[in-house]
Protein backbone atom coordinates (compact mmCIF):
# COMPACT_ATOMS: atom_id res chain seq x y z
CA UNK A 1 0.00 0.00 0.00
CA UNK A 2 2.77 2.58 0.72
CA UNK A 3 3.97 2.28 -2.89
CA UNK A 4 0.50 3.05 -4.21
CA UNK A 5 0.14 5.92 -1.77
CA UNK A 6 3.42 7.55 -2.81
CA UNK A 7 2.51 7.02 -6.47
CA UNK A 8 -0.86 8.70 -5.89
CA UNK A 9 0.84 11.63 -4.16
CA UNK A 10 3.18 12.01 -7.12
CA UNK A 11 0.30 11.89 -9.59
CA UNK A 12 -1.68 14.45 -7.59
CA UNK A 13 1.32 16.80 -7.53
CA UNK A 14 1.80 16.37 -11.28
CA UNK A 15 -1.90 17.05 -11.84
CA UNK A 16 -1.78 20.17 -9.67
CA UNK A 17 1.25 21.45 -11.58
CA UNK A 18 -0.48 20.83 -14.90
CA UNK A 19 -3.62 22.63 -13.73
CA UNK A 20 -1.50 25.57 -12.55
CA UNK A 21 0.17 25.74 -15.98
CA UNK A 22 -3.21 25.74 -17.74
CA UNK A 23 -4.49 28.51 -15.47
CA UNK A 24 -1.36 30.57 -16.20
CA UNK A 25 -1.76 30.01 -19.95
CA UNK A 26 -5.39 31.13 -19.85
CA UNK A 27 -4.44 34.21 -17.82
CA UNK A 28 -1.77 35.12 -20.40
CA UNK A 29 -4.21 34.47 -23.24
CA UNK A 30 -6.86 36.64 -21.61
CA UNK A 31 -4.37 39.45 -21.05
CA UNK A 32 -3.13 39.28 -24.65
CA UNK A 33 -6.69 39.24 -25.98
CA UNK A 34 -7.65 42.25 -23.85
CA UNK A 35 -4.59 44.20 -25.04
CA UNK A 36 -5.29 43.38 -28.69
CA UNK A 37 -8.91 44.48 -28.31
CA UNK A 38 -7.79 47.77 -26.74
CA UNK A 39 -5.38 48.40 -29.62
CA UNK A 40 -7.98 47.57 -32.27
CA UNK A 41 -10.61 49.77 -30.61
CA UNK A 42 -8.15 52.68 -30.56
CA UNK A 43 -7.73 52.26 -34.31
CA UNK A 44 -11.50 52.22 -34.87
CA UNK A 45 -12.31 55.34 -32.86
CA UNK A 46 -10.90 57.82 -35.39
CA UNK A 47 -14.33 58.58 -36.89
CA UNK A 48 -12.92 58.20 -40.39
CA UNK A 49 -15.15 57.86 -43.43
CA UNK A 50 -15.77 54.22 -44.24
CA UNK A 51 -15.79 52.74 -47.72
CA UNK A 52 -19.59 53.06 -47.88
CA UNK A 53 -19.25 56.84 -47.53
CA UNK A 54 -20.73 57.01 -44.04
CA UNK A 55 -18.75 58.43 -41.18
CA UNK A 56 -17.91 55.80 -38.60
CA UNK A 57 -18.51 56.74 -34.98
CA UNK A 58 -17.73 54.20 -32.32
CA UNK A 59 -19.86 54.50 -29.22
CA UNK A 60 -18.03 53.97 -25.95
CA UNK A 61 -19.89 52.55 -23.00
CA UNK A 62 -19.02 54.07 -19.63
CA UNK A 63 -16.95 51.79 -17.42
PyMOL Python script that loads the backbone (N, CA, C, O; Angstrom):
from pymol import cmd

cmd.read_pdbstr("""\
ATOM      1  N   UNK A   1       0.829  -1.222   0.000  1.00  0.00           N
ATOM      2  CA  UNK A   1       0.000   0.000   0.000  1.00  0.00           C
ATOM      3  C   UNK A   1       0.861   1.268   0.000  1.00  0.00           C
ATOM      4  O   UNK A   1       0.506   2.212  -0.706  1.00  0.00           O
ATOM      5  N   UNK A   2       1.964   1.349   0.743  1.00  0.00           N
ATOM      6  CA  UNK A   2       2.768   2.583   0.724  1.00  0.00           C
ATOM      7  C   UNK A   2       3.245   2.969  -0.677  1.00  0.00           C
ATOM      8  O   UNK A   2       3.340   4.154  -0.993  1.00  0.00           O
ATOM      9  N   UNK A   3       3.551   1.961  -1.527  1.00  0.00           N
ATOM     10  CA  UNK A   3       3.974   2.277  -2.892  1.00  0.00           C
ATOM     11  C   UNK A   3       2.855   2.964  -3.661  1.00  0.00           C
ATOM     12  O   UNK A   3       3.084   3.950  -4.363  1.00  0.00           O
ATOM     13  N   UNK A   4       1.648   2.436  -3.524  1.00  0.00           N
ATOM     14  CA  UNK A   4       0.503   3.046  -4.212  1.00  0.00           C
ATOM     15  C   UNK A   4       0.232   4.447  -3.687  1.00  0.00           C
ATOM     16  O   UNK A   4      -0.113   5.352  -4.447  1.00  0.00           O
ATOM     17  N   UNK A   5       0.391   4.618  -2.379  1.00  0.00           N
ATOM     18  CA  UNK A   5       0.141   5.920  -1.767  1.00  0.00           C
ATOM     19  C   UNK A   5       1.140   6.954  -2.280  1.00  0.00           C
ATOM     20  O   UNK A   5       0.753   8.068  -2.635  1.00  0.00           O
ATOM     21  N   UNK A   6       2.414   6.594  -2.320  1.00  0.00           N
ATOM     22  CA  UNK A   6       3.417   7.547  -2.806  1.00  0.00           C
ATOM     23  C   UNK A   6       3.223   7.822  -4.298  1.00  0.00           C
ATOM     24  O   UNK A   6       3.467   8.935  -4.762  1.00  0.00           O
ATOM     25  N   UNK A   7       2.786   6.809  -5.045  1.00  0.00           N
ATOM     26  CA  UNK A   7       2.510   7.016  -6.468  1.00  0.00           C
ATOM     27  C   UNK A   7       1.340   7.977  -6.631  1.00  0.00           C
ATOM     28  O   UNK A   7       1.381   8.868  -7.481  1.00  0.00           O
ATOM     29  N   UNK A   8       0.299   7.803  -5.824  1.00  0.00           N
ATOM     30  CA  UNK A   8      -0.856   8.702  -5.886  1.00  0.00           C
ATOM     31  C   UNK A   8      -0.463  10.133  -5.545  1.00  0.00           C
ATOM     32  O   UNK A   8      -0.924  11.076  -6.187  1.00  0.00           O
ATOM     33  N   UNK A   9       0.385  10.295  -4.538  1.00  0.00           N
ATOM     34  CA  UNK A   9       0.842  11.634  -4.156  1.00  0.00           C
ATOM     35  C   UNK A   9       1.591  12.269  -5.327  1.00  0.00           C
ATOM     36  O   UNK A   9       1.386  13.443  -5.634  1.00  0.00           O
ATOM     37  N   UNK A  10       2.446  11.505  -5.968  1.00  0.00           N
ATOM     38  CA  UNK A  10       3.185  12.011  -7.122  1.00  0.00           C
ATOM     39  C   UNK A  10       2.264  12.409  -8.261  1.00  0.00           C
ATOM     40  O   UNK A  10       2.465  13.443  -8.897  1.00  0.00           O
ATOM     41  N   UNK A  11       1.247  11.584  -8.521  1.00  0.00           N
ATOM     42  CA  UNK A  11       0.296  11.892  -9.593  1.00  0.00           C
ATOM     43  C   UNK A  11      -0.526  13.136  -9.270  1.00  0.00           C
ATOM     44  O   UNK A  11      -0.802  13.954 -10.147  1.00  0.00           O
ATOM     45  N   UNK A  12      -0.914  13.270  -8.007  1.00  0.00           N
ATOM     46  CA  UNK A  12      -1.682  14.454  -7.593  1.00  0.00           C
ATOM     47  C   UNK A  12      -0.832  15.712  -7.740  1.00  0.00           C
ATOM     48  O   UNK A  12      -1.328  16.745  -8.188  1.00  0.00           O
ATOM     49  N   UNK A  13       0.428  15.633  -7.373  1.00  0.00           N
ATOM     50  CA  UNK A  13       1.320  16.798  -7.534  1.00  0.00           C
ATOM     51  C   UNK A  13       1.485  17.155  -9.007  1.00  0.00           C
ATOM     52  O   UNK A  13       1.457  18.329  -9.379  1.00  0.00           O
ATOM     53  N   UNK A  14       1.657  16.131  -9.840  1.00  0.00           N
ATOM     54  CA  UNK A  14       1.796  16.373 -11.276  1.00  0.00           C
ATOM     55  C   UNK A  14       0.524  17.007 -11.838  1.00  0.00           C
ATOM     56  O   UNK A  14       0.583  17.935 -12.644  1.00  0.00           O
ATOM     57  N   UNK A  15      -0.616  16.495 -11.404  1.00  0.00           N
ATOM     58  CA  UNK A  15      -1.895  17.048 -11.845  1.00  0.00           C
ATOM     59  C   UNK A  15      -2.047  18.501 -11.409  1.00  0.00           C
ATOM     60  O   UNK A  15      -2.472  19.346 -12.196  1.00  0.00           O
ATOM     61  N   UNK A  16      -1.702  18.792 -10.162  1.00  0.00           N
ATOM     62  CA  UNK A  16      -1.779  20.173  -9.668  1.00  0.00           C
ATOM     63  C   UNK A  16      -0.868  21.104 -10.464  1.00  0.00           C
ATOM     64  O   UNK A  16      -1.250  22.229 -10.785  1.00  0.00           O
ATOM     65  N   UNK A  17       0.332  20.634 -10.779  1.00  0.00           N
ATOM     66  CA  UNK A  17       1.250  21.453 -11.580  1.00  0.00           C
ATOM     67  C   UNK A  17       0.690  21.697 -12.978  1.00  0.00           C
ATOM     68  O   UNK A  17       0.792  22.802 -13.509  1.00  0.00           O
ATOM     69  N   UNK A  18       0.099  20.663 -13.569  1.00  0.00           N
ATOM     70  CA  UNK A  18      -0.485  20.828 -14.904  1.00  0.00           C
ATOM     71  C   UNK A  18      -1.657  21.798 -14.877  1.00  0.00           C
ATOM     72  O   UNK A  18      -1.803  22.622 -15.780  1.00  0.00           O
ATOM     73  N   UNK A  19      -2.487  21.708 -13.857  1.00  0.00           N
ATOM     74  CA  UNK A  19      -3.621  22.634 -13.726  1.00  0.00           C
ATOM     75  C   UNK A  19      -3.106  24.056 -13.564  1.00  0.00           C
ATOM     76  O   UNK A  19      -3.639  24.982 -14.177  1.00  0.00           O
ATOM     77  N   UNK A  20      -2.084  24.238 -12.753  1.00  0.00           N
ATOM     78  CA  UNK A  20      -1.500  25.566 -12.554  1.00  0.00           C
ATOM     79  C   UNK A  20      -0.977  26.130 -13.873  1.00  0.00           C
ATOM     80  O   UNK A  20      -1.150  27.316 -14.154  1.00  0.00           O
ATOM     81  N   UNK A  21      -0.338  25.284 -14.681  1.00  0.00           N
ATOM     82  CA  UNK A  21       0.173  25.737 -15.981  1.00  0.00           C
ATOM     83  C   UNK A  21      -0.969  26.155 -16.903  1.00  0.00           C
ATOM     84  O   UNK A  21      -0.864  27.160 -17.605  1.00  0.00           O
ATOM     85  N   UNK A  22      -2.054  25.392 -16.904  1.00  0.00           N
ATOM     86  CA  UNK A  22      -3.206  25.736 -17.744  1.00  0.00           C
ATOM     87  C   UNK A  22      -3.812  27.060 -17.297  1.00  0.00           C
ATOM     88  O   UNK A  22      -4.157  27.899 -18.130  1.00  0.00           O
ATOM     89  N   UNK A  23      -3.943  27.251 -15.995  1.00  0.00           N
ATOM     90  CA  UNK A  23      -4.485  28.513 -15.469  1.00  0.00           C
ATOM     91  C   UNK A  23      -3.598  29.680 -15.887  1.00  0.00           C
ATOM     92  O   UNK A  23      -4.101  30.726 -16.298  1.00  0.00           O
ATOM     93  N   UNK A  24      -2.286  29.508 -15.785  1.00  0.00           N
ATOM     94  CA  UNK A  24      -1.357  30.566 -16.197  1.00  0.00           C
ATOM     95  C   UNK A  24      -1.481  30.856 -17.690  1.00  0.00           C
ATOM     96  O   UNK A  24      -1.457  32.016 -18.102  1.00  0.00           O
ATOM     97  N   UNK A  25      -1.612  29.810 -18.500  1.00  0.00           N
ATOM     98  CA  UNK A  25      -1.761  30.008 -19.945  1.00  0.00           C
ATOM     99  C   UNK A  25      -3.036  30.776 -20.270  1.00  0.00           C
ATOM    100  O   UNK A  25      -3.027  31.678 -21.107  1.00  0.00           O
ATOM    101  N   UNK A  26      -4.137  30.414 -19.603  1.00  0.00           N
ATOM    102  CA  UNK A  26      -5.392  31.127 -19.846  1.00  0.00           C
ATOM    103  C   UNK A  26      -5.307  32.579 -19.383  1.00  0.00           C
ATOM    104  O   UNK A  26      -5.875  33.462 -20.024  1.00  0.00           O
ATOM    105  N   UNK A  27      -4.611  32.835 -18.290  1.00  0.00           N
ATOM    106  CA  UNK A  27      -4.441  34.214 -17.821  1.00  0.00           C
ATOM    107  C   UNK A  27      -3.647  35.022 -18.841  1.00  0.00           C
ATOM    108  O   UNK A  27      -4.004  36.160 -19.145  1.00  0.00           O
ATOM    109  N   UNK A  28      -2.567  34.437 -19.374  1.00  0.00           N
ATOM    110  CA  UNK A  28      -1.772  35.120 -20.398  1.00  0.00           C
ATOM    111  C   UNK A  28      -2.594  35.352 -21.659  1.00  0.00           C
ATOM    112  O   UNK A  28      -2.529  36.422 -22.263  1.00  0.00           O
ATOM    113  N   UNK A  29      -3.370  34.341 -22.053  1.00  0.00           N
ATOM    114  CA  UNK A  29      -4.212  34.466 -23.241  1.00  0.00           C
ATOM    115  C   UNK A  29      -5.244  35.566 -23.061  1.00  0.00           C
ATOM    116  O   UNK A  29      -5.477  36.359 -23.974  1.00  0.00           O
ATOM    117  N   UNK A  30      -5.859  35.616 -21.896  1.00  0.00           N
ATOM    118  CA  UNK A  30      -6.862  36.643 -21.609  1.00  0.00           C
ATOM    119  C   UNK A  30      -6.243  38.028 -21.647  1.00  0.00           C
ATOM    120  O   UNK A  30      -6.826  38.962 -22.198  1.00  0.00           O
ATOM    121  N   UNK A  31      -5.060  38.160 -21.059  1.00  0.00           N
ATOM    122  CA  UNK A  31      -4.369  39.446 -21.050  1.00  0.00           C
ATOM    123  C   UNK A  31      -4.011  39.883 -22.468  1.00  0.00           C
ATOM    124  O   UNK A  31      -4.204  41.043 -22.830  1.00  0.00           O
ATOM    125  N   UNK A  32      -3.493  38.960 -23.266  1.00  0.00           N
ATOM    126  CA  UNK A  32      -3.130  39.283 -24.648  1.00  0.00           C
ATOM    127  C   UNK A  32      -4.359  39.668 -25.454  1.00  0.00           C
ATOM    128  O   UNK A  32      -4.315  40.609 -26.246  1.00  0.00           O
ATOM    129  N   UNK A  33      -5.458  38.944 -25.255  1.00  0.00           N
ATOM    130  CA  UNK A  33      -6.691  39.244 -25.979  1.00  0.00           C
ATOM    131  C   UNK A  33      -7.207  40.627 -25.605  1.00  0.00           C
ATOM    132  O   UNK A  33      -7.620  41.398 -26.471  1.00  0.00           O
ATOM    133  N   UNK A  34      -7.183  40.938 -24.315  1.00  0.00           N
ATOM    134  CA  UNK A  34      -7.646  42.253 -23.854  1.00  0.00           C
ATOM    135  C   UNK A  34      -6.804  43.364 -24.463  1.00  0.00           C
ATOM    136  O   UNK A  34      -7.338  44.372 -24.926  1.00  0.00           O
ATOM    137  N   UNK A  35      -5.476  43.178 -24.460  1.00  0.00           N
ATOM    138  CA  UNK A  35      -4.591  44.196 -25.039  1.00  0.00           C
ATOM    139  C   UNK A  35      -4.854  44.366 -26.529  1.00  0.00           C
ATOM    140  O   UNK A  35      -4.874  45.492 -27.026  1.00  0.00           O
ATOM    141  N   UNK A  36      -5.055  43.268 -27.246  1.00  0.00           N
ATOM    142  CA  UNK A  36      -5.286  43.376 -28.687  1.00  0.00           C
ATOM    143  C   UNK A  36      -6.620  44.048 -28.971  1.00  0.00           C
ATOM    144  O   UNK A  36      -6.745  44.775 -29.957  1.00  0.00           O
ATOM    145  N   UNK A  37      -7.619  43.818 -28.125  1.00  0.00           N
ATOM    146  CA  UNK A  37      -8.914  44.479 -28.314  1.00  0.00           C
ATOM    147  C   UNK A  37      -8.793  45.970 -28.034  1.00  0.00           C
ATOM    148  O   UNK A  37      -9.424  46.778 -28.715  1.00  0.00           O
ATOM    149  N   UNK A  38      -7.992  46.347 -27.042  1.00  0.00           N
ATOM    150  CA  UNK A  38      -7.790  47.767 -26.743  1.00  0.00           C
ATOM    151  C   UNK A  38      -7.100  48.460 -27.911  1.00  0.00           C
ATOM    152  O   UNK A  38      -7.475  49.573 -28.282  1.00  0.00           O
ATOM    153  N   UNK A  39      -6.103  47.817 -28.487  1.00  0.00           N
ATOM    154  CA  UNK A  39      -5.379  48.400 -29.617  1.00  0.00           C
ATOM    155  C   UNK A  39      -6.301  48.531 -30.820  1.00  0.00           C
ATOM    156  O   UNK A  39      -6.287  49.560 -31.496  1.00  0.00           O
ATOM    157  N   UNK A  40      -7.106  47.499 -31.099  1.00  0.00           N
ATOM    158  CA  UNK A  40      -7.982  47.568 -32.270  1.00  0.00           C
ATOM    159  C   UNK A  40      -9.088  48.594 -32.067  1.00  0.00           C
ATOM    160  O   UNK A  40      -9.519  49.225 -33.032  1.00  0.00           O
ATOM    161  N   UNK A  41      -9.558  48.778 -30.834  1.00  0.00           N
ATOM    162  CA  UNK A  41     -10.613  49.774 -30.610  1.00  0.00           C
ATOM    163  C   UNK A  41     -10.048  51.185 -30.720  1.00  0.00           C
ATOM    164  O   UNK A  41     -10.764  52.106 -31.112  1.00  0.00           O
ATOM    165  N   UNK A  42      -8.772  51.367 -30.381  1.00  0.00           N
ATOM    166  CA  UNK A  42      -8.150  52.683 -30.557  1.00  0.00           C
ATOM    167  C   UNK A  42      -8.061  53.020 -32.037  1.00  0.00           C
ATOM    168  O   UNK A  42      -8.228  54.179 -32.415  1.00  0.00           O
ATOM    169  N   UNK A  43      -7.804  52.037 -32.870  1.00  0.00           N
ATOM    170  CA  UNK A  43      -7.726  52.264 -34.306  1.00  0.00           C
ATOM    171  C   UNK A  43      -9.077  52.551 -34.918  1.00  0.00           C
ATOM    172  O   UNK A  43      -9.154  53.243 -35.933  1.00  0.00           O
ATOM    173  N   UNK A  44     -10.150  52.037 -34.330  1.00  0.00           N
ATOM    174  CA  UNK A  44     -11.498  52.220 -34.873  1.00  0.00           C
ATOM    175  C   UNK A  44     -12.139  53.523 -34.442  1.00  0.00           C
ATOM    176  O   UNK A  44     -13.133  53.930 -35.043  1.00  0.00           O
ATOM    177  N   UNK A  45     -11.618  54.192 -33.435  1.00  0.00           N
ATOM    178  CA  UNK A  45     -12.308  55.341 -32.856  1.00  0.00           C
ATOM    179  C   UNK A  45     -11.945  56.661 -33.533  1.00  0.00           C
ATOM    180  O   UNK A  45     -12.206  57.731 -32.983  1.00  0.00           O
ATOM    181  N   UNK A  46     -11.343  56.593 -34.726  1.00  0.00           N
ATOM    182  CA  UNK A  46     -10.901  57.823 -35.391  1.00  0.00           C
ATOM    183  C   UNK A  46     -12.058  58.579 -36.026  1.00  0.00           C
ATOM    184  O   UNK A  46     -11.927  59.768 -36.316  1.00  0.00           O
ATOM    185  N   UNK A  47     -13.194  57.913 -36.248  1.00  0.00           N
ATOM    186  CA  UNK A  47     -14.328  58.582 -36.887  1.00  0.00           C
ATOM    187  C   UNK A  47     -14.094  58.805 -38.369  1.00  0.00           C
ATOM    188  O   UNK A  47     -14.700  59.699 -38.959  1.00  0.00           O
ATOM    189  N   UNK A  48     -13.246  58.027 -38.969  1.00  0.00           N
ATOM    190  CA  UNK A  48     -12.920  58.198 -40.386  1.00  0.00           C
ATOM    191  C   UNK A  48     -14.095  57.769 -41.257  1.00  0.00           C
ATOM    192  O   UNK A  48     -14.979  57.037 -40.813  1.00  0.00           O
ATOM    193  N   UNK A  49     -14.089  58.234 -42.495  1.00  0.00           N
ATOM    194  CA  UNK A  49     -15.153  57.863 -43.431  1.00  0.00           C
ATOM    195  C   UNK A  49     -14.884  56.447 -43.906  1.00  0.00           C
ATOM    196  O   UNK A  49     -13.777  56.122 -44.336  1.00  0.00           O
ATOM    197  N   UNK A  50     -15.912  55.605 -43.823  1.00  0.00           N
ATOM    198  CA  UNK A  50     -15.774  54.219 -44.240  1.00  0.00           C
ATOM    199  C   UNK A  50     -15.950  54.112 -45.752  1.00  0.00           C
ATOM    200  O   UNK A  50     -16.291  55.088 -46.420  1.00  0.00           O
ATOM    201  N   UNK A  51     -15.714  52.922 -46.276  1.00  0.00           N
ATOM    202  CA  UNK A  51     -15.787  52.737 -47.721  1.00  0.00           C
ATOM    203  C   UNK A  51     -17.201  52.936 -48.257  1.00  0.00           C
ATOM    204  O   UNK A  51     -17.367  53.185 -49.451  1.00  0.00           O
ATOM    205  N   UNK A  52     -18.226  52.834 -47.408  1.00  0.00           N
ATOM    206  CA  UNK A  52     -19.594  53.062 -47.882  1.00  0.00           C
ATOM    207  C   UNK A  52     -19.962  54.544 -47.866  1.00  0.00           C
ATOM    208  O   UNK A  52     -21.097  54.901 -48.182  1.00  0.00           O
ATOM    209  N   UNK A  53     -19.019  55.407 -47.503  1.00  0.00           N
ATOM    210  CA  UNK A  53     -19.251  56.841 -47.529  1.00  0.00           C
ATOM    211  C   UNK A  53     -19.836  57.406 -46.254  1.00  0.00           C
ATOM    212  O   UNK A  53     -20.002  58.619 -46.129  1.00  0.00           O
ATOM    213  N   UNK A  54     -20.150  56.536 -45.304  1.00  0.00           N
ATOM    214  CA  UNK A  54     -20.730  57.009 -44.040  1.00  0.00           C
ATOM    215  C   UNK A  54     -19.623  57.186 -43.013  1.00  0.00           C
ATOM    216  O   UNK A  54     -18.681  56.395 -42.955  1.00  0.00           O
ATOM    217  N   UNK A  55     -19.743  58.209 -42.222  1.00  0.00           N
ATOM    218  CA  UNK A  55     -18.745  58.431 -41.178  1.00  0.00           C
ATOM    219  C   UNK A  55     -18.934  57.389 -40.087  1.00  0.00           C
ATOM    220  O   UNK A  55     -20.056  57.113 -39.662  1.00  0.00           O
ATOM    221  N   UNK A  56     -17.827  56.816 -39.642  1.00  0.00           N
ATOM    222  CA  UNK A  56     -17.906  55.802 -38.596  1.00  0.00           C
ATOM    223  C   UNK A  56     -17.687  56.414 -37.230  1.00  0.00           C
ATOM    224  O   UNK A  56     -16.656  57.041 -36.981  1.00  0.00           O
ATOM    225  N   UNK A  57     -18.646  56.236 -36.349  1.00  0.00           N
ATOM    226  CA  UNK A  57     -18.512  56.743 -34.984  1.00  0.00           C
ATOM    227  C   UNK A  57     -18.695  55.577 -34.033  1.00  0.00           C
ATOM    228  O   UNK A  57     -19.753  54.950 -33.991  1.00  0.00           O
ATOM    229  N   UNK A  58     -17.663  55.299 -33.278  1.00  0.00           N
ATOM    230  CA  UNK A  58     -17.734  54.203 -32.317  1.00  0.00           C
ATOM    231  C   UNK A  58     -18.272  54.738 -31.004  1.00  0.00           C
ATOM    232  O   UNK A  58     -17.760  55.716 -30.457  1.00  0.00           O
ATOM    233  N   UNK A  59     -19.307  54.087 -30.507  1.00  0.00           N
ATOM    234  CA  UNK A  59     -19.859  54.501 -29.217  1.00  0.00           C
ATOM    235  C   UNK A  59     -19.094  53.804 -28.116  1.00  0.00           C
ATOM    236  O   UNK A  59     -18.834  52.603 -28.196  1.00  0.00           O
ATOM    237  N   UNK A  60     -18.737  54.545 -27.097  1.00  0.00           N
ATOM    238  CA  UNK A  60     -18.030  53.975 -25.952  1.00  0.00           C
ATOM    239  C   UNK A  60     -18.979  53.903 -24.772  1.00  0.00           C
ATOM    240  O   UNK A  60     -19.611  54.890 -24.396  1.00  0.00           O
ATOM    241  N   UNK A  61     -19.065  52.707 -24.195  1.00  0.00           N
ATOM    242  CA  UNK A  61     -19.889  52.553 -22.996  1.00  0.00           C
ATOM    243  C   UNK A  61     -19.097  53.004 -21.788  1.00  0.00           C
ATOM    244  O   UNK A  61     -17.897  52.743 -21.705  1.00  0.00           O
ATOM    245  N   UNK A  62     -19.744  53.677 -20.845  1.00  0.00           N
ATOM    246  CA  UNK A  62     -19.021  54.072 -19.627  1.00  0.00           C
ATOM    247  C   UNK A  62     -18.605  52.841 -18.839  1.00  0.00           C
ATOM    248  O   UNK A  62     -19.309  51.832 -18.825  1.00  0.00           O
ATOM    249  N   UNK A  63     -17.467  52.932 -18.192  1.00  0.00           N
ATOM    250  CA  UNK A  63     -16.953  51.789 -17.420  1.00  0.00           C
ATOM    251  C   UNK A  63     -17.623  51.690 -16.076  1.00  0.00           C
ATOM    252  O   UNK A  63     -17.314  50.789 -15.297  1.00  0.00           O
TER     253      UNK A  63
END
""", "prot")
cmd.dss("prot")
cmd.show_as("cartoon", "prot")
cmd.util.cbc("prot")
cmd.orient("prot")
